[in-house]
Amino acid sequence: MKAAIYARTATKEQSIEAQITKCKEFIESLGGEVTCIYSDEGFSANDHNRPSLRKLIEESSSGDFNTVVSFGYARIFRNVFDLKEFEFGLNQQEIELLIADIKNQ
């Protein structure tokens, strides 16, 4: 597994680094490697124009990763329809979406 990590916080007080660390541990537990890290700090989950999210989507066809890992679904989108549309777009490119903190979802 070649994995890209996506992390997002809505406020500066929340920790991007904690999310990234948990995602790295999750990927390593599956025998994968982290190839890219994308993070948006200070952005709402409702904002579709987050710079790093847009970059992840643009680079998803590069072949640099075949999996996207995020700490939680709400780190990507809170709206289930937006989340499913994002996941569908990844799946069309044979990229899997995994959630590191699935037990709390």
C-alpha positions in Angstrom: 0.0 0.0 0.0 1.2 3.4 -1.0 -0.7 5.9 1.1 -1.5 9.5 1.1 -2.6 11.1 4.4 -5.2 13.8 4.5 -5.6 15.9 7.7 -7.8 18.9 8.4 -8.6 21.2 11.4 -11.1 23.9 11.6 -9.2 25.9 14.2 -5.5 26.6 14.9 -5.9 25.0 18.4 -6.6 21.6 17.0 -3.7 19.3 16.2 -2.8 18.4 12.6 0.3 16.6 13.9 -1.7 14.3 16.1 -3.9 13.3 13.2 -0.9 12.7 11.0 0.8 10.6 13.7 -2.2 8.4 14.1 -2.6 7.9 10.4 1.1 7.0 10.0 0.8 4.4 12.8 -2.3 3.0 11.1 -0.6 2.7 7.7 2.5 1.1 9.2 0.2 -1.4 11.1 -1.1 -2.5 7.7 2.4 -2.8 6.2 2.0 0.3 4.0 4.2 3.3 3.4 3.3 7.0 3.5 4.1 8.6 0.2 2.3 12.0 0.5 0.8 14.1 3.3 -1.8 16.8 2.6 -3.2 19.0 5.4 -5.5 21.9 5.6 -5.4 24.0 8.8 -8.2 26.4 9.7 -10.7 25.2 7.1 -14.3 24.0 7.7 -15.3 20.6 6.4 -17.9 22.4 4.4 -15.3 24.3 2.4 -14.8 22.4 -0.9 -11.9 24.7 -2.0 -9.4 23.7 0.6 -5.9 24.0 -1.0 -4.5 20.6 0.1 -7.7 18.7 -0.6 -7.8 20.2 -4.1 -4.1 19.2 -4.5 -4.8 15.6 -3.3 -7.6 15.3 -5.9 -5.5 16.7 -8.7 -2.6 14.4 -7.8 -4.7 11.3 -7.3 -4.0 10.3 -11.0 -0.2 10.5 -10.5 0.2 6.9 -9.3 2.0 8.1 -6.2 -0.6 6.5 -3.9 -3.3 3.9 -4.1 -4.9 4.6 -0.7 -6.0 7.8 1.1 -6.0 7.6 4.9 -7.6 10.2 7.1 -8.1 10.2 10.9 -11.9 10.4 10.6 -14.6 10.9 8.0 -15.3 14.4 9.4 -11.8 15.4 8.6 -12.7 15.1 4.9 -16.3 16.1 4.7 -19.1 16.2 7.3 -21.8 15.9 4.7 -22.3 12.2 3.7 -23.1 13.1 0.1 -19.9 15.1 -0.3 -17.9 12.3 1.3 -19.4 9.6 -0.9 -18.8 11.8 -4.0 -15.2 12.2 -2.9 -14.8 8.4 -2.3 -16.5 7.6 -5.6 -14.0 9.8 -7.4 -11.1 8.0 -5.7 -12.6 4.6 -6.4 -12.9 5.4 -10.1 -9.1 5.7 -10.0 -8.7 2.5 -8.0 -7.8 4.4 -4.9 -9.2 3.2 -1.6 -10.3 5.5 1.3 -9.4 4.2 4.8 -10.2 5.8 8.2 -7.6 5.4 10.9 -10.0 6.0 13.8 -12.8 3.9 12.6 -13.9 2.7 16.0 -15.0 6.2 16.9 -16.8 7.0 13.7 
